[in-house]
Structure formats: C-alpha cells, structure tokens
C-alpha cells in the first residue's frame, strides 16, 4: 500500500520513537530501582499468569463502580486489541499485496470484531471525557484541604485529556482508514465492517485518487499517533494499562494488609528508620505511583477522607507520580529527592489520620498499598523526628511501664478472673489452648464481660485451656501502627519468649488486633502459632456439638465488621452464623456497608488512643448506618469497635444495644 518513500519515512519514525521510548522507559525503571528495598523479580515473574489474567480480564475494575468499571474495561480491551490491529495494519502497509485472510472466515471475524470494538472504545472514551470535563464528576476530585499542588491538579486534567484524545483520535483515524479502504474497493456495503462501511458512504462521491489519499492519511495518522505517544507513556497515567497488571505480580506477600517488614533495630549502620523521603520507600511502593489509575476509589473508601480529614490515599499516589514526572531525570540519576514526602506528598495531619482499616488496599484495582506508605511515614516521624501526637507519647509510656495502654498495674491484669474457674498456664502447662485475654479483656469493663463470657463458653464445652494471667502483656499492635517499631519489637519478643517458654501451639483471641498481631506479625519473631478468633472458635464448638444454644427472639439483630477481623483476616461468616443461630435468620439484617465493604469504627491504626478533632468523628458516621438499620442489637467481635460504637450510638441518641458476640452466645448457652 505504501510507496517506497513512505516506507522509508515510517522506518525513520519508528526508529526515532523507539529511541525516545527506550530513554524515557529507562529513566522510569531507574527511578523505581532507587527504592530502598529491591523487588524480587524472580518471584514476581513466577506470578505471570496472575498478571496476565488481570490484564485480559480487567476483573479488578468491578469491585466498585461497576458501570464505569465496565466501560473502562471495554476501552482497555479495545486498546489491547489494537496492539494486534496496529501490527496487521503495519504489515498491510509495508508488504505489497498482504491482507489478513481477506476471503476467509477468520478475516471476516477479525474485521467484525475490530469494527465493533472500535465503536465501543470511541463511545467509552467520549463517556469519560464528558464525565470528567463536562459533568465534572465529584468522584474524580480531591478536596482542596488535601495536600495536592495546583500544578499537580492541572497535570491530572492535562494528562487525562491527552490520553483520552490520543485514544479517540488513534482509534478514530483507524476507523477512517478502514472506511476509505471499503470505499476504494467499491464492493457495496461490507457487513464485516458495519461502522466503517457506514462511514464509507460519506466518501461515495470521491474518485480513486481522493480515496487513496484518504486511505494513506488515515493509516499515517492512526499509526503516527502511536509512535508519538509511546515515548510519552512513562509520563502518562495510561502507563497503568501495563504497570497495573505487573504491580499484581510484584506486590509483596503480606499475611494481612498492615503487616510491615521488621526494621533491623540492631543494625548500627542503619541510618534511617521508616520513610522520610521518596528514596526510602521500597521499590514496590515507588512502582505504585506508575500503576495508579487516579480513579480515587481508595479515596471514596477511606473513612478519614469521607469524614473530612486531610487524608486522601489517592492524592498520596498521585503526588508521588507527579513528583517523579517533574524530577524524573534528577531522581533517576542521583537517587535522592530534595524534600521529605510530608512536604509535598502527604501532610502530617493526614499521616496520623489513617485508621489502617485497609479499605484503600482492598478496593485498589492495581494492588497499590498507600496504607503501607503511611505506616512507614509514621515510623520516621516517631523514631527519627519524635514528632508525634502527645496522646501517643503517653500511650508509649504506659506500654513501657505497665504493659498495657490503660496504664493499670501489670499485677492487676488477671484480677478480672477472681472467683472464676480460670486456670493459668503456670499451673496447667499441658493445656491445649491458650486463651489470650488481651488488654481490653483484662482492664476495660465491657471487655471484661466478654472475657467472662468466653470463660463460661470454654468451661461449658470442656475445652482444655489456660490463660497467662499476669504474664500476658500487650501485643504491641498500637505501638507498631503508630510508628514505634522499637517498642513493638520489644513487646513482641517478650511475648514470644513467654509463649514459646510454655510451648504454646494454639491460641484463642477475642480481640482482632491481638489476633492479627500474633497470627500475622509474630512469625517474624519466631512466634508461630495456630490462632483462632473467638467467633470462629465458638462456631467450631457448636458445629462439633460441644455446646448448644437456645434460639430466642432478641428483636432485629445486625453485625458490624471489624476491619482487623474481616478485611485483614477474612473472617466474615462465623459472627453472622452465631447471631443467626440465636436470633434466627429472619431477624438478622445487614448494615448498608458490610463484609469487605464494611465501614471502620475509627479505632484502628492506634487511633483508639488519639483525639479526633478534625472533621466528623468516624464512629458517628458509622452510627448513621446503625440508625438506618434500626436494629435492637448490634453484634461486635472487637473491644475497640464496641467502645467506639457505644460512644457513637449514645451521641446519636439511639437505643441499639451493642454486645460482643461471645456475650450473646454465653447468655443463651443451653445447660
């Protein structure tokens, strides 16, 4: 199809495009490699089926916003198809007489498939252009209070427009090219290309010369746009098309979303604890910036953002991306950034606002983990800067001095068990299970009720168990979430030493934060145990017939998913099964936000111990769901959630009673 001069010119354009692309992609790869911890590419490449499945299925787009997600998927599928289309068009242009199965059904299906997807892609891109630039969808905006520069906001709009118009014109001109081909052949309406054949009707009055010029012009504009765009890819949000699936491959395998790699506190050569600057981030988390779609799904999910705090997980990733764009050559070559991230990526207020609920990680289509960035930024503020909320300072002192966040004497830790038949491990070292009471279960009035209920259930079932009593100390969960890795490790190793000293193998917990820490974080400190949540264990006792419960009408019942029980440890079913076993399935209703879309109570990430002075209180926002449900009893499986939701319900003037599920079961145990 092309003349010899056109072919020569095309080869020159390809060479120039590839040269610039290699340079720009090289800078991007080098920038990612400046991270503190390398990506294990050997392990990542073994997960190529997962990356390929994400790439072709686009399944991660459908967890939220299913309509927009489906339209986005159509555009992605169409653009992916166009990789093949562009290759075939190049072959047809460069090789005389080459056509892709012109008379075969394979060619017919190919042309029809391309024609249909061309229309779908064009409609999809127009939808997104209208959504962003005409209707100004609030889902794509970030509140001004969040730390995001005006230049970055302008960059988002500019980049979105460039990507959209590139796809629109690339696919559009390819349709024009196909329409001129149909018109030039003059074989009537081509049913294998209905859209191209319809457009070809507009050229019906043109002669062969005009049609040939149009054919060549469409070919050059469609493929020329690709050659011009490829070098821009590393600077464009469109990079998520392939960086997103790769991110699913390189993502660290965490036992739960908030688990961090331990800092080697004994390494005297280590000069930085946590993350202050961009280069302190692991390579994987610099990779996040290039994988980000900028869809704001994480922002929509974030309880801190939705209650008016200055935290947007999306803004964090976007700020990282545009900082890299503006400083790519310098950062790639030197590996050093000029300012701490809290000056340009995320504010200190935002860093401390995170509840570590993990929802941002759950909903991200490209497996980004902004929560992990935030927890590491806290480590720097706490360990390097001593720049932390005053309440956290007081909390750490109580943990160091008394082994619990309440600051009550360690000698009173098992006082709750006075008068009860509760064995200690020191007296019963052959017990099969350790009942880990937790700080709330030992010191908080509501938590003590749960502890006594658990004792009642365990004794009724004849379980061989014991408690540590005064030998038990806080797991260190809040210390780690608030950035005090040193204190966390000290407490973790002390508890592991005690547990291993008694040769503990199985542990029952009634606090999801204890469950998560012992199950998912203590293995890094030689603490490997079989850990049960109390809801799973109680349900197991019922299934095994070791206890039975009376069904009773308790009114309308509902359940609040604790983030650390549900989202962090995927325990959703047993709490509901227990409540339905007592009150009946017909009396159980779900809150509007539940299961993996459950809404945080506001206590996680160490926020239980910090004042909430900005925006609306998160527990008050959650209480709106409870009010709408109008339940008589709200079941909980976390002492932190119970405290927060009782406060929220009281503030809202609701009559809903909040009860730990162990208490509900204990009250209905059949003698």
Residue pairs with C-beta under 8 A, 6 or more apart in sequence:
1 92
1 93
1 96
1 215
1 216
1 219
2 10
2 93
2 94
2 216
2 219
6 93
6 216
6 220
7 93
7 94
10 90
10 93
10 94
10 223
13 224
13 227
14 227
16 227
17 227
17 228
17 230
17 231
18 230
20 230
20 231
21 230
21 231
21 233
23 231
24 231
24 232
24 233
24 234
24 235
25 233
25 234
27 234
27 328
27 329
27 332
28 234
28 239
28 290
28 328
28 332
30 332
30 333
31 286
31 324
31 328
31 331
31 332
32 39
32 283
32 286
32 287
32 290
33 283
34 278
34 279
34 283
34 286
34 331
34 332
34 335
35 279
35 281
35 282
35 283
35 284
35 285
35 286
35 287
36 272
36 279
36 280
36 281
36 282
36 283
37 261
37 282
37 283
37 284
38 283
39 250
39 282
39 283
39 284
39 287
40 250
41 250
44 246
44 249
44 250
45 249
47 248
47 249
48 249
50 248
50 249
51 245
51 246
51 248
51 249
52 245
53 59
54 60
54 244
54 245
54 248
55 80
55 242
55 244
55 245
56 77
56 80
58 69
58 72
58 73
58 76
58 77
60 244
60 248
60 364
60 365
60 366
60 367
61 69
61 70
61 72
61 73
61 365
62 69
62 70
62 73
63 69
63 297
63 362
63 363
63 365
64 297
64 300
64 301
64 363
65 139
65 295
65 297
68 131
69 365
71 124
71 127
71 128
72 124
72 128
74 117
74 120
74 121
74 124
75 120
75 121
75 124
75 125
75 128
75 167
76 241
77 117
78 117
78 118
78 120
78 121
78 124
78 171
79 121
79 167
79 171
79 241
80 241
81 113
81 114
81 117
82 121
82 170
82 171
82 174
85 114
85 174
86 222
86 223
86 226
88 100
89 174
89 177
89 219
89 222
89 223
90 223
91 98
91 100
92 98
92 99
92 100
93 219
93 223
99 107
100 107
100 110
101 107
101 110
107 192
108 192
111 190
111 192
111 193
112 192
112 193
112 194
114 178
114 193
115 178
115 192
115 193
115 194
115 195
115 196
116 195
118 171
118 174
118 175
118 178
118 195
118 196
119 195
121 167
121 171
122 168
122 171
122 172
122 175
125 164
125 167
125 168
125 171
126 168
128 164
129 161
129 164
129 168
131 137
131 140
132 140
132 157
132 160
132 164
133 157
133 161
139 296
139 300
140 294
140 295
140 296
141 296
142 148
142 153
142 296
142 299
142 312
142 314
142 315
142 318
143 305
143 312
145 308
145 310
146 305
146 310
146 311
146 312
146 315
146 347
146 350
147 310
147 315
147 319
147 344
147 345
147 346
147 347
147 350
148 312
148 315
148 318
148 319
149 319
149 322
149 344
151 322
151 326
152 318
152 319
152 322
155 322
155 325
156 237
156 294
156 318
156 322
159 235
159 236
159 237
160 237
160 294
162 232
162 236
163 236
163 237
163 238
166 225
166 229
166 238
169 221
169 225
170 222
170 225
170 226
170 229
171 222
173 218
173 221
173 222
173 225
174 218
174 222
175 195
175 196
175 199
176 199
176 214
176 217
176 218
176 221
176 222
177 215
177 217
177 218
177 219
177 221
177 222
178 193
178 196
178 218
179 196
179 197
179 199
179 200
179 202
179 203
179 218
180 200
180 203
180 211
180 212
180 214
180 215
180 218
181 196
181 215
182 190
182 193
182 196
182 197
182 200
183 200
183 203
183 204
183 206
183 211
183 214
184 208
184 211
184 212
184 215
189 197
190 196
190 197
190 200
191 197
203 210
203 211
203 214
206 214
229 236
229 238
233 239
234 290
234 328
235 325
235 328
237 292
237 293
237 294
237 321
239 290
239 291
240 290
240 291
240 292
240 293
240 366
243 287
243 290
243 291
243 366
244 291
244 293
244 365
244 366
244 367
245 366
246 287
246 291
247 284
247 287
247 288
247 291
247 366
247 367
247 368
248 366
248 367
250 284
250 287
251 284
251 367
251 369
252 261
252 282
252 284
254 520
255 519
255 520
255 521
255 523
256 358
256 516
256 519
256 520
256 564
256 568
256 569
257 356
257 358
257 361
257 362
257 369
257 371
257 372
257 567
257 568
258 356
258 358
258 371
258 372
258 375
258 481
258 516
258 568
258 605
259 520
259 521
260 372
260 375
260 376
260 480
260 485
261 524
262 485
262 489
262 524
262 525
263 270
263 273
263 274
263 379
263 485
263 489
264 270
265 485
265 486
265 489
272 280
272 380
272 384
273 379
273 380
273 383
273 384
273 485
274 280
274 376
274 377
274 378
274 379
274 380
274 381
274 382
274 383
274 384
274 483
274 485
275 281
275 341
275 373
275 376
275 377
275 379
275 380
276 340
276 341
276 342
276 377
276 380
276 384
277 336
277 337
277 339
277 340
277 341
278 286
278 320
278 323
278 324
278 331
278 337
278 341
278 345
279 331
279 335
279 336
279 337
280 376
280 380
281 373
281 376
285 369
285 372
285 373
286 320
286 324
288 317
288 320
288 366
288 368
288 369
288 370
288 373
289 317
289 320
289 321
289 324
290 321
290 324
291 366
291 367
291 368
292 314
292 317
292 318
292 321
292 366
292 368
293 365
293 366
294 314
294 317
294 318
294 321
295 314
295 365
296 312
296 314
297 314
297 363
297 364
297 365
298 313
298 314
298 317
298 359
298 360
298 361
298 363
298 364
298 368
298 370
299 305
299 312
299 313
299 314
299 315
299 360
300 306
300 363
301 359
301 360
301 362
301 363
302 311
302 312
302 313
302 359
302 360
303 355
303 357
303 359
303 599
303 600
303 602
303 618
303 621
304 311
304 350
304 353
304 354
304 355
304 618
305 311
305 312
305 313
306 621
307 615
307 616
307 617
307 618
307 621
308 614
308 615
308 616
309 349
309 350
309 353
309 614
309 615
310 347
310 349
310 350
310 353
310 614
311 346
311 349
311 350
311 351
311 353
311 354
311 374
312 350
313 360
313 370
313 371
313 374
314 370
315 346
316 345
316 346
316 350
316 370
316 373
316 374
317 368
317 370
319 344
319 345
319 346
320 341
320 345
323 337
323 344
323 345
324 331
327 337
327 338
331 337
341 377
342 348
342 351
342 377
342 381
346 373
346 374
346 377
348 381
348 387
349 614
350 374
351 374
351 377
351 378
351 381
352 378
352 388
352 389
352 610
353 614
354 371
354 374
354 375
354 605
354 607
355 563
355 600
355 602
355 603
355 604
355 605
355 607
355 618
356 371
356 374
356 375
356 481
356 563
356 604
356 605
356 606
357 563
357 567
357 600
357 604
357 605
358 371
358 563
358 567
358 568
359 563
359 567
359 600
360 368
360 369
360 370
360 371
361 367
361 368
361 369
361 370
361 371
361 372
362 567
362 596
375 480
375 481
375 483
375 605
377 483
378 388
378 481
378 482
378 483
379 483
379 485
380 483
381 387
381 388
381 483
382 388
382 392
382 482
382 483
382 484
383 483
383 484
383 485
383 486
388 482
388 483
389 610
389 611
391 609
391 610
391 611
392 482
392 484
392 606
392 609
392 610
395 405
395 478
395 479
395 482
395 606
395 609
396 479
396 482
396 484
396 487
397 407
398 404
398 405
398 406
398 407
399 405
399 474
399 476
399 478
399 479
399 487
399 491
400 487
401 407
402 408
402 409
402 410
403 410
403 413
403 473
403 474
403 491
404 410
404 413
404 439
404 442
404 443
404 473
404 474
405 439
405 474
405 478
405 608
405 609
406 439
406 443
406 444
408 443
410 470
410 473
411 470
412 443
413 437
413 442
413 443
413 469
413 470
413 472
414 422
414 424
414 437
414 442
414 467
414 469
414 470
415 442
416 437
416 441
416 442
416 443
416 448
416 451
416 452
417 451
417 455
417 467
417 469
420 452
420 455
421 455
421 459
422 455
422 466
422 467
423 431
423 465
423 466
423 467
424 466
424 467
424 468
424 469
425 431
425 434
425 466
425 467
425 468
425 469
425 471
425 502
425 504
426 469
426 471
427 466
428 466
429 466
429 502
429 503
430 464
431 464
431 465
431 466
432 463
432 464
432 465
432 505
432 506
433 458
433 463
433 464
433 465
433 466
433 506
433 507
433 508
434 465
434 466
434 467
434 468
434 499
434 502
434 504
434 506
434 507
434 508
435 454
435 455
435 458
435 465
435 466
435 467
435 507
435 508
436 467
436 468
436 472
436 507
436 508
436 509
436 510
436 511
436 514
436 518
437 451
437 467
437 468
437 472
437 510
438 447
438 475
438 509
438 510
438 511
438 513
438 514
438 639
439 447
439 474
439 511
440 446
440 447
440 511
440 639
440 640
440 643
441 447
441 448
441 450
441 451
441 454
441 510
441 511
441 639
442 448
442 451
442 472
444 639
444 643
446 639
446 642
446 643
446 646
446 660
447 510
447 511
447 639
447 642
449 660
449 663
450 510
450 534
450 639
450 660
450 662
450 663
451 510
452 666
453 660
453 662
453 663
453 665
453 666
453 667
454 508
454 510
454 534
454 662
454 666
456 666
456 669
457 538
457 541
457 547
457 662
457 665
457 666
457 669
458 465
458 508
460 547
460 669
461 541
461 546
461 547
462 546
463 541
463 546
465 508
468 498
468 502
471 498
472 495
472 498
473 491
473 494
473 495
474 491
475 491
475 492
475 495
475 513
475 514
475 517
475 518
475 522
476 487
476 488
476 489
476 490
476 491
476 492
476 495
476 517
477 488
477 513
477 514
477 516
477 517
478 513
478 606
478 608
478 609
479 485
479 487
479 488
479 491
479 606
480 488
480 517
480 521
481 604
481 605
481 606
482 605
482 606
489 525
492 517
492 521
492 522
492 525
492 527
493 525
495 518
495 522
495 527
496 522
496 525
496 526
496 527
499 507
499 527
499 529
500 526
500 527
504 529
505 529
505 530
506 529
506 530
506 531
506 532
507 518
507 529
507 530
507 531
507 532
508 532
508 534
508 537
509 515
509 518
509 531
509 532
509 533
509 534
510 533
510 534
510 637
510 639
510 660
510 662
511 638
511 639
511 640
512 533
512 562
512 563
512 564
512 565
512 568
512 569
512 571
512 637
512 638
513 564
513 604
513 638
513 640
515 531
515 532
515 533
515 564
515 565
515 569
516 564
516 568
516 569
518 527
518 529
518 531
519 529
519 531
519 569
520 568
520 569
522 528
522 529
532 540
533 565
533 569
533 571
533 574
533 637
534 637
534 661
534 662
535 565
535 571
535 574
535 575
535 578
535 637
535 661
535 662
536 571
536 574
538 547
538 574
538 578
538 661
538 662
538 665
539 574
539 577
539 578
541 547
542 548
542 549
542 578
542 581
547 669
547 670
548 669
548 670
549 581
549 582
549 665
549 668
549 669
549 670
550 582
550 668
550 669
550 670
551 581
551 582
551 583
551 584
551 668
552 582
552 583
552 668
553 583
553 584
553 587
554 582
554 583
554 587
554 632
554 633
554 664
555 583
555 587
555 631
555 632
555 633
556 587
556 589
556 629
556 630
556 631
556 632
556 633
557 579
557 583
557 587
557 588
557 589
557 631
557 632
557 633
557 634
557 635
558 588
558 589
558 590
558 591
558 626
558 629
558 631
558 633
558 634
558 635
559 575
559 576
559 579
559 588
559 590
559 591
559 594
559 634
559 635
559 636
559 661
560 591
560 598
560 601
560 622
560 626
560 634
560 635
560 636
560 641
560 645
561 567
561 572
561 575
561 594
561 595
561 598
562 601
562 636
562 637
562 638
562 640
562 641
563 598
563 600
563 601
563 604
564 604
564 638
565 571
565 575
565 637
565 638
566 572
566 595
566 596
566 598
567 596
567 598
571 637
572 595
572 596
575 635
575 637
575 661
576 588
578 635
578 661
578 664
578 665
579 588
579 635
579 661
579 664
580 588
582 664
582 665
582 668
583 633
589 629
589 631
590 629
591 598
591 599
591 625
591 626
591 628
591 629
592 625
592 628
592 629
593 599
593 625
599 621
599 622
599 625
600 618
600 622
601 618
601 619
601 622
601 638
601 640
601 641
601 644
601 645
601 648
602 612
602 617
602 618
602 619
602 622
602 644
603 619
603 640
603 641
603 643
603 644
604 640
608 640
608 643
608 644
612 618
617 648
617 651
618 644
619 644
619 645
619 647
619 648
619 651
620 648
620 651
620 652
622 644
622 645
622 648
623 645
623 648
623 649
623 651
623 652
623 654
624 652
626 634
626 645
626 648
626 649
626 652
626 654
626 656
627 652
627 654
631 656
632 655
632 656
632 657
633 656
633 657
633 658
633 659
633 664
634 645
634 649
634 656
634 657
634 658
634 659
635 659
635 660
635 661
635 664
636 642
636 645
636 658
636 659
636 660
636 661
637 660
637 661
639 660
642 658
642 660
645 658
646 658
649 656
649 658
